[in-house]
Amino acid sequence: MTGVHAIAATSTSAGTTIGTFDPISTRNGTIRLTQGTNGVVGIAYALARANQTTATAMMAILQIQSGDLGMSGPESSFALNTTTGGGIATQSNGYSSGPDWIPLDIGSGDGAAGGAAISLFLAQMGIEPADNFSIVASVAHTVNATPAAKWYDFAAVGGTLPAHRSVAPSATWSSGTTANSRDVGGAATLPTYLRSVVGIRNLQVQDGVNGTTEEAVAWLEYTSTIGGFTPNEWPTNAIGAALAGTLVGAGIAQDVPILPTWWPKGATVETLTPYANVLTAITAVNAFGYGALCRKDGGL
């Protein structure tokens, strides 16, 4: 397949100390770009605090380190969107944060070629060291083709190309009592006249009550009958741990944005199938869902 691929790196305990960059290396400590890569177009990520302490403020910085790309240090550090404050011991809800998209424009002339190595690191940013994070970060890269300028125009602001149609399964599925269990969801059919998928919305919804050290950070692995489709691993929204006590109030709610992608296909009927993976086991399974925005052309 020509189009966008994404490989996810994960960690269940990164960013413990202010200014110290911990490797995101529970899975894919070194990401090797797919053969045929001709550009890195972005990083999609979601993170949540893995513990909840009464009076702590937490923010985070993601750093890219790659000798092949000539990236490391302060000029390769990105402030992330998720911020959380201290909880209240007797009445506490958890936090949820949507996946975010960092647009990048790193071409083959910068070293973004097949086999190039990228490693990701996370540091806490704040006023006191406390707790740590679970994180999924996917390096999105183009393979064997370059999207048109208008795709970059939309992706650069975190949006997607306008859709002609969208497909989504009517039923959700559950995952969570076992880490990285690869629980399969409902397949969606891409009919002949839809020639590309240009955006995905990955959803995770909490079912049971979370606890002080029970975060729910997850990613969806997509497979397809489109040839050469894998790897495509993208984060869902993340749900943080809640402070122990009497949990009251509304359930955890989250608006989840669409992530830009580009999966062209021919004039054939194809299927799209997701698999959910949580980083750490949670007591009660969570519900997962997705939707895929499609165009009648190749998105070009």
Steps between C-alpha positions, in 0.01 A plus 500: 500500500610854434384738770545565870626236742534539877707307755421540870748517786364463854603539862318436827734707719668794329554862598542451874749783555497858380760546224600132482403333172397138548491272194157407367608142465253249648426431134710616203777678686655541155258558213628399158320683222324278246691412183412751229462787749541841338387729782391527863174697509408504868476342843164398642503445875289464811614488861358489851647520847546151637453611862296772666642704787307755704696818421706464186494676163619295203600593146730321256757545223556249217847485345602337171848354485631369169852502365360416156277810505751723679251562782568519875510749782296815570417570135336156473277542807123545478271620779200263517133587532407305816505686832360375832484642850479358849199296605283524809520199729134461598337601173692432183440433133768383261618684191470423132695653213456467127772389259700785353678547169841667461549578130852449368666556164812282496586381152732237361764770461496532880568129540137380517550184298412137547685347791581835664490474880296728725473486879257699714551630853273667758577742783272659756460877490368668811583637843554178693584145398208266556348184356571406138324442170380221276533600136441379144681695227470401132750618240302562180696477176427486130604198296569495126308821434457856615149637567398814317557840657135534606531184716792665680300823530226323696731271697714800602212638707388165637217456254421265215399529140122550467325163481253383240383213720589330829485140621464380859384175660172528691626284786789580731721239662681468831859462616699553813536219751824385337776726373563506123238233442427604138121476533336512159226748413241510227622523142382782275452456126654748258291479180636528149418867448682617814863525396673621820477535878614847609422504873426277799330559833611249765276476805545357849223534760536403863252247635615414852630739768873568472733512800802685634751305290277375219535704183354390165733590214444311176567477130323347200685284254327516163521223242346499154462295188674790323838361398804615696282679755684419823640641723224744604489550878317805637416622854153529648415761762658430840333475843705585807503352848268647763588578859371240746197608698127519446462551127211732430365714220473442128677227310817579311413660167727597211464661160726298271644668189555341160859412412614562141614205294515404133421146390434484123344192344397387154153454351445190714304403810732491803455458875646686797538312830623645833657333802504671842798482734515654848847558644417370848223268613195672648248347738193555282514496120453822305296550184673582170372635171623678187397675184684553171451802272515414131525671163387394153842587362849421619503812714725678251 
